[in-house]
């Protein structure tokens, strides 16, 4: 997810942001995705999609999905990742209640604190937390999706890396 890596990098975090899909057909990013992110100064031209694997989920400090189905797909690979797997809107909705990550707190620990705010026994995320996948749509749909994701990624970066946080490396796997 180029937008998240961009915002984390601007805040000084060396994040290894990997993209993997629950379908994982392989191949480059769509032409519209490359075009729309290039308009934002982000180069996706070398992006190759890959299929999500148990190892990818297990290694990630944070797993993000645009939809609840994406998150469920990642949990099929590693059910123990529930405390660090979120729908994009969900992590922000709940993360705002926790506030920014505290000094010395790992990303995994912050995620677990955020996940603890979920209603027990309920599925992950709400319908309003989801972001529709623009695949197959026109460039304008991609632009609207990028606009929404850009704002969410900027806010998530601020929660993960409050001002003055020392540089560190984390792994994030958007699905």
Secondary structure, DSSP 8 states (H G I E B T S, - for coil): -HHHHHHHHHTT-EEEEEE-BSS---EE--HHHHHHHHHTT---TT-EE-B--HHHHHH-SEEEESSHHHHHHHHHH-GGGGGGEEEHHHHHHHHHHH-S--TT--HHHHHHHHHTTS-TTS-SS-GGG-----TTS-HHHHHHHHHHHHHHHHHHHHHHS-TT----EEEEEE-
